[in-house]
Amino acid sequence: MEWIIVVALVVVSIGLLLLEFLVLTGSGVVGILGLAGIAGAVYAAYSWLGVTAGHFTLLGAALLGGIATYYALRARTWRRFRLDSRIDSTVERVDELARVGDSGVCVGRLAPMGKVMVGDNVMEAESVSGFLDEGSPVTVVKVLKNKIVVKLKTE
């Protein structure tokens, strides 16, 4: 019965140490509990089972801790938990849809950013004329990759 308690205490304590190293880094409480558990298991083995069993428990705890740490820190161990999705989308390129000098109409209020319809395309725009109301006619002044710069057509 004592062996079961000692082995269970060693296994749980090594689990607590791995939890401290890999998940709850910096908290310290779980790591201290893990170290205290291993020390308690070794002490119990020496006092309940004798010197030889205590030596084997100490050696076994060190080996089991080393093996568990080795397998926990391998890259292949965590491969099934990692995120493998790739982002292959891009920002809508406005520079292919509009040219300097094109005319358009504000779809929403530009304050100073908003949506402008140039031709059949609705795109993000920035106003150099300040705040523009919906339906105001605009002219494209500058074309960037992801937005256009417009001014009020009457200027």
Number of C-alpha atoms within 10 A of each C-alpha: 5 11 15 9 12 22 18 14 22 27 19 15 26 25 18 21 25 21 15 20 18 12 10 15 13 10 11 13 12 20 22 15 17 24 16 14 22 26 17 16 25 25 17 20 24 18 12 14 15 12 12 11 17 20 14 14 24 20 13 15 22 15 12 15 19 13 11 16 17 11 12 15 13 10 8 10 11 11 10 8 8 7 7 8 6 6 6 5 6 6 7 13 13 19 15 11 15 21 17 14 13 13 20 23 20 23 18 16 16 23 13 15 20 19 20 31 19 20 12 8 12 16 20 16 25 22 22 15 16 12 15 21 13 15 14 18 19 25 22 23 18 17 19 14 11 14 21 25 21 28 21 21 14 8 7
